[in-house]
Amino acid sequence: MPFVATAKASSKTGSLPLAAMLVLAAIGFTAITTELLPSGLLPQMAEDFDVGESQVGLLTVAYAGIVVVTVVPMARLCSRLPRQALLLGLVVTFALSNVLLALSPEFSLAVVARLIGGVAHGLLWSTMAPYIAALVPEHMLGRAMAVVFSGNSLGLAVGAPAGTALGAWVGWRTSFLIMAATGAVLALLALWLLPSVRGSRKGQPPSVLQAIRQPGVKSVTLAWPLMLFARFAVFTYIAPFILAAGLPSQAISISLSVVGAVSFAGLWIAGMTVDSRPRRSLIAAAATVVGACLLLPWAGTTLPGAYCLMALWGAALGACGIYNQAAILRAGKEHSDAANSLMVLATQLGIAIGAAYGGLALSLAGPLLVPVAAALPAAVALGAVIAGRKAGYPPGPKEGGKETGASSRPAAAAGGPGLPSSRSR
């Protein structure tokens, strides 16, 4: 494969294997859009299947639920497969699940299609970060993560809304077929542009127990899900908050767009600081989330105040994702594959429980105080970051920490049991 030589050269020249990074970002964009699309097309799908809208909502619940149940065992089962081949197979599985959903004559078959997609989704995210770590030197890991995970933000900000609009125009089934076609194109690009990386060595599959025994893994798998807990408590009920604050209904869609757009600014900031000042930067970002949540009920009752706080909140959360993703790879050491699988599981739980928590706050305290309720888990996450100085969130090279050159690279990304660094074997 011609691109393998480019990937090898990147670690010597100090440049990222940008083509591979962009393909991975596009795969992430497709995965996030696929996950969220049924929510925007819910009325059309309910009418087509002749079921209630709450039943169609099960397509999203089932998707997240199957990720939680299968991500760890599937990651262990597939640990020895070559990473390029595994990613290629997962993209094809996404495409096939979307085709099956689009062609489903009955709602029960649509649920099966979403379950298949959910299994692929969990395994994709447990594979993606260790694969990135194998392609770039340690001192460039954060920038590589920022490039790849921009696809997630793009899926939230553009993919799901655009897919919803497309579904309203050409029908929900055509919308999913277009997603399937996108997946097929990405599979071809992955075959051409993604370097080959071996899986775990024989006899050494990822060990969740070994991973969770790493002190830093505990800190990161507590802090990041709590940040998502806070995010989705607010994000899920942003419409009731906007209306209760006395703002016009048009502010709902604008606020969502603002959050999605500024997350790119957060990614850019994280990409510039995660390899040099990860600890202070994450503390600042987490504190910004807490402060914005606490201020929203009071300063968010005007359009400038609401948009400003939403922008700070969205940018800080976008940055937090990169800091935590890099942290879990470093904390997991030679067990980073298993640690990353735990992170995916915890992420899905954080999203699901966060939405339920927001609903409880909405019922008990009213929509204006939902952000205040969200500040509580965010504050606990901030405390976990501050307390994790020795393991989960140590200082970077420009914060008095050790240099993070190739010599300190986690074994999972440098030829250890988890994920060898050899590109093509």
Secondary structure as GFF3:
##gff-version 3
##sequence-region A 1 425
A	DSSP	alpha_helix	2	13	.	.	.	ID=ss1
A	DSSP	alpha_helix	18	40	.	.	.	ID=ss2
A	DSSP	alpha_helix	42	49	.	.	.	ID=ss3
A	DSSP	alpha_helix	53	56	.	.	.	ID=ss4
A	DSSP	alpha_helix	58	77	.	.	.	ID=ss5
A	DSSP	alpha_helix	83	102	.	.	.	ID=ss6
A	DSSP	alpha_helix	107	135	.	.	.	ID=ss7
A	DSSP	three_ten_helix	138	140	.	.	.	ID=ss8
A	DSSP	alpha_helix	141	154	.	.	.	ID=ss9
A	DSSP	pi_helix	155	159	.	.	.	ID=ss10
A	DSSP	alpha_helix	160	170	.	.	.	ID=ss11
A	DSSP	alpha_helix	172	193	.	.	.	ID=ss12
A	DSSP	alpha_helix	208	212	.	.	.	ID=ss13
A	DSSP	alpha_helix	215	235	.	.	.	ID=ss14
A	DSSP	alpha_helix	238	244	.	.	.	ID=ss15
A	DSSP	alpha_helix	250	273	.	.	.	ID=ss16
A	DSSP	alpha_helix	278	299	.	.	.	ID=ss17
A	DSSP	alpha_helix	303	332	.	.	.	ID=ss18
A	DSSP	three_ten_helix	333	335	.	.	.	ID=ss19
A	DSSP	alpha_helix	336	365	.	.	.	ID=ss20
A	DSSP	three_ten_helix	367	369	.	.	.	ID=ss21
A	DSSP	alpha_helix	370	387	.	.	.	ID=ss22
A	DSSP	three_ten_helix	406	408	.	.	.	ID=ss23
A	DSSP	three_ten_helix	411	413	.	.	.	ID=ss24
###
